[in-house]
Amino acid sequence: MSLNFTSVRKSKFPSVKLEHVLGFTSISNSAVAQTQSTIAYAAGSTTILYNKETRKQDFVISNTRRTITSISFSPTGRYLATGEVNI
């Protein structure tokens, strides 16, 4: 007999929404990047985008759930790239 964990998980646990992150995960200074209005930093497998003007956070959670080790904005600030470790 096999158990479908996806259906069990959905039926027993309500969905949650990430509202705020307190914390920072980094093994080097390459896990922080900023533009004029936004600071991007890693907290585990989540990239936090902090808007300095509004003092609000947005989040990008990695599908792989691996620790983010590097973050960089493109020269224009339009794109953000992250790298992660596979240990």
N, C-alpha and C positions, 0 to 999 in steps of 0.2 A: 504494500500500500504506500502510495506517495502522497505527500502533503503539499499543497500549493501555498507557499508562504506569502505570496503576493496577495491572494484573496484573504488570507487570515489577517495579514497586516492591515489591509484596508478596512476590514470589518471591525477590528478591535481598537484601533487607534484613530482619533480624530486628526484631521490635517492641521498642521501648525504653520505659522508664518513667522519668519525671522524678523524681529523688530529692531534689535540693537546688538552690537558686538562689543564686548569689553575684552581686549586681549590682543596679542600680537605674536606671531610665530615667525622666526627668521633664523637662519644659520649664517646669513651674510647680509651686508647692506644692500644687496641687489634685490631685496624683497620689498622695497619701497620705491615709489615713483610719484612724481607730481607734475601737474600743469599749473597754470596760474590760479585756477579755482578748485582743483580736485587733487586730493592725496589718495593714492591707491596703495594698500598694504595687505599683507597676507595674515590670515588667522586660520591655521590648519589648511583645509582644502577650500576655504572661502576667500575670495578677494573682496575687500571692503573698499568702497569708493566713498570717500568723505568729502562733501562739498563744503569748502571753507566759508563760503558766503552765506549759505543757508543753515550750516551746522547740522546737516542731515546725512545719513548713511544710506547707500544702496549696496546690494550684495550680488555677487556672482558665485554660485556654489559649483565647484567642479563635479562633473559627472563621474570621474574616476575616484573621487574621495582621497586622492593622494596629496601629500603636503606640497604646497606651492613654495618654490624656492627662489623664483626670480620674477620680477615684474618690470615692464618698461612701456612707456607711452611712445607712440610714433612722434616724429619731429613736429607734426602739426597738432598733436594732442587729440586727434580724432580716434585713433585706435589704441588699444591696450593689449599687450601680449603677456602671457604668463607661462612660466615653466614649472614643472613639478618633478619630484624625485620618485623613482620607482625602486623602492627597497623591498 
